[in-house]
């Protein structure tokens, strides 16, 4: 299961409101037990939401105790979180920390090249460079490639430099 910190809080609050008289944190947490892996994106959004954090400790404990995988993503180092449950912070410290940096220009070009190879598109160096220069992140590049794919497959366009330029220009203006 993949869920954001914001959605986890919203889901917890909705469950509290719906079952306010006989709400059970343990029962709420059981819905997560069916998963073998849990990815919580942007867990920093739980900062300050102490009751949600306490509930999440139960979920995290279940995953750890049963040898299941749990992944937390955050836009800061765990030690920067100020209003956070000590048990959760300890779990962050127990795991592996990986800092992900912006992709290099070479990596961005290789991803464009691989995508185009899979589609049997013949592209030139300028098309790879255009996408590498246009975006700092891989989602921007991949989204543009998928939009180009739409034009090629659904509109019978040719994946030429003009189409690449048109799609990049249109996406940048949105």
C-alpha positions, -999 to 999 in steps of 0.1 A, spaced: 0 0 0 12 35 -8 -3 64 11 8 100 18 11 114 53 -17 138 45 -40 110 34 -32 90 64 -42 119 87 -74 125 67 -82 87 68 -77 86 106 -97 118 112 -126 105 90 -126 72 109 -127 91 142 -156 113 131 -175 83 117 -171 61 148 -165 88 174 -184 69 202 -169 34 198 -137 42 178 -109 17 182 -74 26 172 -65 -11 171 -94 -18 148 -85 11 125 -49 -2 123 -61 -37 113 -70 -25 78 -32 -21 71 -23 -56 83 -33 -73 51 -4 -56 32 31 -70 30 46 -36 23 36 -1 33 50 31 18 42 63 35 52 93 14 58 127 30 56 114 65 67 148 78 31 158 74 24 138 106 45 163 125 24 177 153 -5 153 147 3 133 179 -27 111 180 -22 101 144 14 94 152 4 72 181 -19 53 159 8 49 133 32 35 159 8 5 162 8 0 124 46 3 122 51 -21 151 29 -46 133 51 -43 102 83 -46 121 72 -75 143 59 -95 113 90 -90 91 70 -68 67 85 -39 48 78 -3 56 92 27 38 90 63 49 98 92 26 103 127 38 117 160 26 140 164 56 162 144 78 144 126 107 164 146 133 148 178 119 113 167 129 105 185 162 70 175 173 73 138 166 66 106 185 99 92 200 90 56 190 85 66 154 118 86 154 135 55 167 121 35 139 134 60 114 168 57 130 167 19 129 163 18 91 184 27 62 186 64 51 189 72 15 191 107 2 179 111 -34 194 138 -54 183 154 -87 192 132 -117 223 141 -137 220 152 -172 234 119 -184 208 99 -164 180 121 -178 193 115 -214 196 77 -208 160 75 -196 148 94 -227 169 71 -248 156 39 -231 119 51 -234 123 58 -270 141 25 -277 112 6 -262 88 25 -285 112 20 -315 114 57 -320 144 70 -338 155 102 -320 184 125 -323 208 139 -296 189 172 -297 157 156 -287 174 139 -257 190 172 -248 158 192 -251 141 170 -224 172 169 -202 174 207 -203 136 212 -199 131 193 -166 150 189 -133 130 158 -123 122 125 -138 84 128 -135 86 159 -158 105 140 -184 84 109 -182 52 128 -183 64 146 -214 74 113 -230 40 98 -222 23 129 -238 45 125 -269 35 88 -269 -2 98 -269 3 120 -299 22 93 -318 -2 65 -310 -36 83 -309 -30 112 -333 -7 94 -357 21 120 -352 58 113 -359 81 115 -329 103 141 -346 121 172 -331 91 194 -339 67 173 -319 92 171 -289 95 209 -290 57 214 -293 50 191 -263 77 206 -241 66 242 -249 29 233 -242 37 216 -209 59 244 -198 31 269 -205 5 249 -184 
